[in-house]
């Protein structure tokens, strides 16, 4: 597909545009308030779910997510998320309120789709060549939170790209409901430091 | 060969030698001849709002504590114990009346003055002698909240150094309520490349549709919505209304505002699709009515790049700071800014504006800057080819009438011209061949 943006100008081959009506963001002030609240003070011992079956199901879900990302199956990965989902990678030492400060990223479904679309253009130079990753997910603990579950896990990702191998470490909080991920917070251990090429989907 | 002849060989009108990006000896020289000899951006006043607040950073490679001392004076202390050299402060920011070195306990007031040392009876010297105070940057000035320091007594005033760049800085601030902004967190990036690669890029209109191709495609991925973000770079950018301007002293400016229709809300209409924008826009429109479009423009990315040599770029709503780490490593920190509405000009809607503004500011570092940084790293790798000596910056050179000299002595050129790079390289060469006498105060 060839599209010229102005007559006589430089012509570009481009990725097909996204069909259909563009989605409207579901994020509003109430959504933010509930989100911030649900990621506060949730990993209390008395709320821990010790049932091995539940814990195993949660661990399985996290392992599946890690595998889909490692395999660059981004569309399948996003399908694991609830319709009104959030992926939140705070920049501040304590996560804070994303309404008042920037995050490393804070994506609703539309911006996650943007992220995937960008990687699929083949012209996202920070991912050309693409990173090869293996994610290790461990230390999975499950906590009860009203009609949902909060899952804490540790992530150690080894990334190889452009001749170099590096490690990325984080603790993650998944908010689960009905077997899907409603919200995920990724707390990189070096989140308040300068990050080199943070273009891999976390 | 003297230094003047040496640098004459490295910087030509149309090209520069690869070694200015790769030679560790040239980098070491830059850390005094540029970082120290000219006004270098250190911090924003909103990062040290109250007496005793501090923020740690670097001036070149020197570890620095930017502090508002207990008397309210802004200072840039060397974060280096006079005794044995350890950094006395290891936190990124905080509030402190004194700094005690964790190694042997020497303690300093936040003015830099030595407060005391453990067991002074074991010393024959007089600790009231200024020589034992923390060293500090002798000249610290701020311009409308932007704090700079220089160690060069012969440098002009900060206002004179900024020169014609003050006007776009004023405009960038005056569009906000109370004519100011505050820093609120940052997208912090680094790349394995020389710091000048980022500064060369700061006004570069030539790279946009190539380096940022994935961003342009993504912003415009919805067929119903074809002209978001920087799509005005598509086609023939040199014929667009935007322009670039060289101000002198290494500073330059890319003004994309002329591409934006004049009506309030036009900037908002171009903004990409960010989380939460619809619901907050609805609330802002309901509350502010006819004033809403102007408020929504404050949530949108201001289409300017104001580049203050050597390490500051004010762009969109960001305060971007280039921090050299080594000849082939640079931190590039994108401080986000928020509006503050003390006089309630926005009738309680400032928080809503900021809630959108935080998301718009995450967009470019995530979808644009990472690709530039990848290209900077690829330049650094490419420059390992030592027999291929030259890096070109001659776009526009020699075309009559393309670069205009304005009555105030500044230069104006089409958006993709490289005249800004040629000019800041001339200034770089002048500084590298000068003999600045840097001093510290105590």
Interface residues (C-beta under 8 A of the other chain):
Chain A: X4 X5 X6 X7 X8 X9 X10 X12 X14 X15 X17 X18 X19 X21 X22 X24 X25 X27 X28 X29 X31 X32 X86 X91 X92 X96 X98 X99 X100 X101 X102 X103 X104 X105 X106 X107 X108 X110 X111 X114 X115 X117 X118 X119 X121 X123 X124 X125 X126 X128 X162 X192 X193 X194 X195 X196 X197 X198 X199
Chain B: X92 X184 X185 X186 X187 X188 X189 X190 X191 X192 X209 X211 X213 X214 X215 X217 X218 X220 X221 X222 X223 X224 X225 X231 X234 X235 X236 X273 X274 X275 X276 X277 X278 X279 X280 X283 X331 X332 X333 X336 X338 X351 X352 X354 X355 X358 X359 X361 X362 X366 X367 X370 X371 X373 X374 X375 X377 X378
